[in-house]
């Protein structure tokens, strides 16, 4: 009798392990699609992903990263916790210095822009002396700029615009758009759709909104999960309900839209919404009880 009970318990344990496995085994994939999603970080619902914590919150909480998703990923890369990958070849690993080199190349493309006034903007003829006794060429003492504002313009957190990230680069062009790639799997054991995130991709956007976007680097989700676990997502309505960035991704507490489904591009927002509804309807009608 005892052996029978132990055998039943063993079978139940194995069944529970099979149902709890994530991601599900490939043999349990009844249906799978690889989806590329785009997150607009300027949307209100997505803003907490890059929200920097105020200096007033100095408690030693579980969150060691409070600079937002993009800065947390770069900080982990800088500390050598993981590597990034070239977006055009995921087999090519990039260290922190390699990513900085790509950032410098992107910024160099901005310096090469020429406006309609000539190579240097057409303002060379206007020197300080042309306005009289250098009326506007003083050190700013008359206007009180130096005394009132100091040497650098500070942001809301009392730090420079770089958010305290060692001043290696300006993070603003990388905090507008994110891409993430996932497998949407219908697990035949659970009879449920599973979202298995594969990659997070950092996108550079031109501050002048003239040059096309560029893909800076890609992180493998499994490699950065530890950093996401330690990174804070700020609840702007309740300080007692902060979450980790890993929770935000896995609970889908953000808004995104589809840009590609299994290699087939999506060209408009209407088409993206249509594809999303098709996947939801497919899941809903897959099984009949």
C-alpha positions as CSV (number, residue, x, y, z in Angstrom):
1,X,0.0,0.0,0.0
2,X,2.8,2.4,0.9
3,X,4.5,1.6,-2.4
4,X,1.3,2.4,-4.3
5,X,1.0,5.7,-2.5
6,X,4.7,6.6,-3.2
7,X,4.2,5.7,-6.9
8,X,1.1,7.9,-7.2
9,X,3.0,10.8,-5.5
10,X,5.9,10.3,-7.8
11,X,3.6,10.4,-10.9
12,X,1.9,13.5,-9.5
13,X,5.3,15.2,-8.9
14,X,6.5,14.4,-12.4
15,X,3.2,15.7,-13.9
16,X,3.5,18.9,-11.9
17,X,7.1,19.4,-13.1
18,X,6.0,18.9,-16.7
19,X,3.3,21.5,-16.4
20,X,5.5,23.9,-14.5
21,X,8.4,23.8,-17.0
22,X,9.1,27.1,-18.6
23,X,9.7,27.5,-21.4
24,X,7.9,24.3,-22.5
25,X,9.8,21.5,-24.2
26,X,9.9,21.8,-28.0
27,X,8.0,18.5,-28.1
28,X,5.2,20.3,-26.3
29,X,5.0,23.1,-28.8
30,X,1.6,22.7,-30.5
31,X,2.0,26.1,-32.3
32,X,4.8,28.7,-32.2
33,X,5.4,32.1,-33.8
34,X,8.4,34.4,-33.4
35,X,7.2,38.0,-32.8
36,X,9.1,41.3,-32.9
37,X,7.5,43.9,-30.7
38,X,8.1,47.7,-30.5
39,X,7.8,49.7,-27.3
40,X,7.3,53.4,-27.5
41,X,8.9,54.6,-24.3
42,X,7.2,58.1,-24.7
43,X,3.8,56.5,-24.0
44,X,2.5,57.2,-20.5
45,X,2.0,53.5,-19.7
46,X,5.6,52.8,-20.7
47,X,7.3,55.8,-19.1
48,X,8.0,54.0,-15.8
49,X,10.4,51.7,-17.8
50,X,12.9,54.5,-18.0
51,X,11.8,56.5,-14.9
52,X,14.7,57.5,-12.7
53,X,14.1,57.4,-9.0
54,X,14.2,60.6,-7.0
55,X,17.1,61.3,-4.7
56,X,14.6,61.5,-1.8
57,X,14.2,57.7,-1.9
58,X,17.5,56.6,-0.3
59,X,16.2,53.4,1.3
60,X,18.3,50.3,1.0
61,X,15.7,48.3,-0.8
62,X,15.9,45.2,-3.0
63,X,16.4,47.4,-6.0
64,X,20.0,48.1,-6.8
65,X,19.2,49.7,-10.2
66,X,17.0,52.7,-10.1
67,X,17.9,54.4,-13.4
68,X,15.4,52.7,-15.7
69,X,15.6,49.8,-18.1
70,X,18.1,51.1,-20.6
71,X,20.5,52.4,-18.0
72,X,20.3,49.2,-16.0
73,X,21.2,47.1,-19.1
74,X,24.2,49.4,-19.9
75,X,25.3,49.3,-16.2
76,X,25.3,45.5,-16.1
77,X,27.2,45.5,-19.4
78,X,29.8,47.9,-18.0
79,X,30.2,45.7,-14.9
80,X,30.8,42.7,-17.0
81,X,27.8,40.7,-15.9
82,X,27.0,39.8,-19.5
83,X,27.8,40.8,-23.0
84,X,25.7,42.5,-25.7
85,X,25.4,41.2,-29.3
86,X,25.7,42.8,-32.7
87,X,22.1,43.3,-34.0
88,X,23.1,42.0,-37.4
89,X,24.9,38.9,-36.1
90,X,23.9,37.5,-32.8
91,X,27.0,35.3,-32.8
92,X,29.2,38.5,-32.5
93,X,29.6,39.4,-28.8
94,X,30.1,43.1,-27.9
95,X,31.8,44.3,-24.7
96,X,31.1,47.7,-23.1
97,X,33.9,49.4,-25.1
98,X,32.6,48.0,-28.3
99,X,29.1,49.4,-27.6
100,X,30.7,52.8,-26.8
101,X,32.5,52.7,-30.1
102,X,29.2,52.1,-31.9
103,X,27.6,55.0,-30.0
104,X,30.5,57.3,-31.1
105,X,29.9,56.2,-34.7
106,X,26.2,57.1,-34.4
107,X,27.0,60.5,-32.9
108,X,29.6,61.0,-35.7
109,X,26.8,60.6,-38.3
110,X,25.1,63.6,-36.7
111,X,28.3,65.7,-37.1
112,X,28.3,65.0,-40.8
113,X,25.0,66.7,-41.4
114,X,25.2,69.8,-43.5
115,X,22.5,72.4,-43.4
116,X,21.3,74.8,-46.1
117,X,23.7,77.5,-45.1
118,X,26.9,75.7,-45.9
119,X,29.4,73.4,-44.2
120,X,29.3,75.2,-40.9
121,X,25.9,76.7,-40.8
122,X,26.7,80.0,-42.5
123,X,27.1,82.0,-39.3
124,X,30.9,82.5,-39.5
125,X,30.5,86.1,-40.6
126,X,28.9,87.1,-37.3
127,X,31.6,87.7,-34.7
128,X,31.2,89.2,-31.3
129,X,32.7,92.6,-32.5
130,X,30.1,92.9,-35.2
131,X,27.5,93.8,-32.6
132,X,29.4,96.7,-31.2
133,X,31.4,96.6,-28.0
134,X,30.9,92.9,-27.5
135,X,27.6,93.6,-25.9
136,X,26.5,90.0,-26.0
137,X,29.9,88.4,-25.7
138,X,30.5,88.8,-21.9
139,X,30.7,85.9,-19.5
140,X,27.1,86.1,-18.5
141,X,27.7,87.9,-15.2
142,X,25.3,90.7,-16.1
143,X,22.5,88.3,-16.6
144,X,23.4,86.2,-13.6
145,X,23.5,82.9,-15.5
146,X,26.7,81.6,-13.9
147,X,25.7,82.5,-10.4
148,X,22.1,81.3,-10.6
149,X,22.4,78.1,-12.6
150,X,26.0,77.0,-12.2
151,X,28.1,75.6,-14.9
152,X,25.8,72.7,-15.9
153,X,22.1,72.4,-16.4
154,X,20.8,69.9,-13.9
155,X,17.7,67.6,-14.3
156,X,14.9,67.0,-11.9
157,X,17.0,64.6,-9.9
158,X,19.8,67.1,-9.2
159,X,22.2,65.3,-11.5
160,X,23.5,65.9,-15.0
161,X,21.4,64.9,-18.0
162,X,23.1,61.5,-18.1
163,X,21.3,60.4,-15.0
164,X,24.5,59.7,-13.1
165,X,25.9,57.1,-15.5
166,X,29.5,58.2,-15.4
167,X,29.1,60.7,-18.2
168,X,30.2,58.1,-20.9
169,X,27.4,59.1,-23.2
170,X,24.0,60.8,-23.4
171,X,21.3,58.1,-22.9
172,X,18.5,60.2,-24.3
173,X,18.6,59.0,-27.9
174,X,18.3,55.4,-26.6
175,X,15.3,56.0,-24.3
176,X,12.7,56.5,-26.9
177,X,12.2,53.1,-28.5
178,X,12.8,49.5,-27.5
179,X,12.4,46.3,-29.5
180,X,12.0,42.9,-28.0
181,X,11.7,39.5,-29.6
182,X,9.7,36.6,-28.2
183,X,8.3,33.2,-29.1
184,X,4.6,32.9,-28.6
185,X,4.0,29.2,-27.9
186,X,0.8,27.3,-27.5
187,X,1.8,24.6,-24.9
188,X,-0.3,21.5,-25.5
189,X,0.2,20.5,-21.9
190,X,-1.3,23.6,-20.4
191,X,-3.6,24.4,-23.3
192,X,-2.4,28.0,-22.9
193,X,-0.3,30.6,-24.8
194,X,3.2,31.1,-23.4
195,X,5.3,34.2,-24.0
196,X,9.0,33.3,-24.1
197,X,11.0,36.5,-24.4
198,X,14.3,36.0,-26.3
199,X,16.0,39.3,-26.9
200,X,15.8,43.0,-25.9
201,X,17.2,45.4,-28.6
202,X,18.4,49.0,-27.9
203,X,17.4,51.5,-30.6
204,X,19.1,54.8,-31.4
205,X,16.8,57.6,-32.5
206,X,18.0,60.9,-34.0
207,X,17.3,63.8,-31.7
208,X,16.7,66.0,-34.7
209,X,14.2,63.5,-36.1
210,X,15.8,63.5,-39.5
211,X,17.9,60.4,-39.7
212,X,16.4,56.9,-39.6
213,X,16.6,54.8,-36.5
214,X,19.6,52.5,-35.9
215,X,19.9,49.3,-33.9
216,X,22.7,49.7,-31.4
217,X,22.9,46.3,-29.7
218,X,20.9,43.3,-28.5
219,X,20.8,41.6,-25.1
220,X,19.7,38.0,-24.6
221,X,16.8,38.1,-22.1
222,X,18.0,35.0,-20.1
223,X,21.4,36.6,-19.6
224,X,20.0,39.9,-18.2
225,X,17.2,38.5,-16.1
226,X,19.3,38.9,-12.9
227,X,19.8,42.6,-13.6
228,X,16.1,43.0,-14.4
229,X,15.3,41.3,-11.1
230,X,17.3,44.0,-9.3
231,X,15.9,46.9,-11.4
232,X,13.1,49.0,-10.1
233,X,9.9,49.8,-11.9
234,X,8.3,52.9,-10.2
235,X,4.6,52.8,-9.6
236,X,3.6,56.5,-9.9
237,X,0.4,55.9,-8.0
238,X,1.6,53.9,-5.0
239,X,5.1,53.7,-3.5
240,X,4.2,50.4,-1.8
241,X,3.6,48.7,-5.1
242,X,7.0,48.9,-6.9
243,X,7.9,46.0,-9.0
244,X,11.0,44.6,-10.7
245,X,11.5,45.1,-14.4
246,X,11.4,41.3,-14.9
247,X,7.9,41.3,-13.4
248,X,6.8,44.0,-15.8
249,X,7.9,42.1,-18.8
250,X,6.6,38.7,-17.7
251,X,3.3,40.2,-16.5
252,X,3.0,42.3,-19.6
253,X,2.5,45.6,-17.8
254,X,3.4,47.8,-20.7
255,X,2.0,48.6,-24.2
256,X,3.7,47.4,-27.4
257,X,2.7,46.7,-31.0
258,X,3.8,44.0,-33.4
259,X,6.3,44.9,-36.2
260,X,7.1,41.4,-37.5
261,X,5.5,38.0,-37.3
262,X,7.8,35.0,-38.3
263,X,9.8,37.2,-40.6
264,X,6.8,38.9,-42.3
265,X,6.9,42.7,-41.6
266,X,4.0,44.8,-40.4
267,X,3.7,48.1,-42.1
268,X,1.0,50.1,-40.3
269,X,-0.5,50.4,-36.8
270,X,-3.8,49.1,-38.1
271,X,-2.1,46.0,-39.5
272,X,-0.2,45.5,-36.2
273,X,-3.5,45.6,-34.3
274,X,-5.1,43.2,-36.7
275,X,-2.2,40.7,-36.3
276,X,-2.5,40.9,-32.5
277,X,-6.2,40.2,-32.7
278,X,-5.6,37.3,-35.1
279,X,-3.2,35.7,-32.5
280,X,-5.6,36.2,-29.7
281,X,-8.5,34.7,-31.7
282,X,-6.4,31.8,-32.7
283,X,-5.6,31.0,-29.1
284,X,-9.3,31.4,-28.1
285,X,-10.6,29.1,-30.8
286,X,-7.8,26.5,-30.8
287,X,-9.5,24.1,-28.4
288,X,-13.2,23.3,-28.2
289,X,-14.6,21.8,-25.0
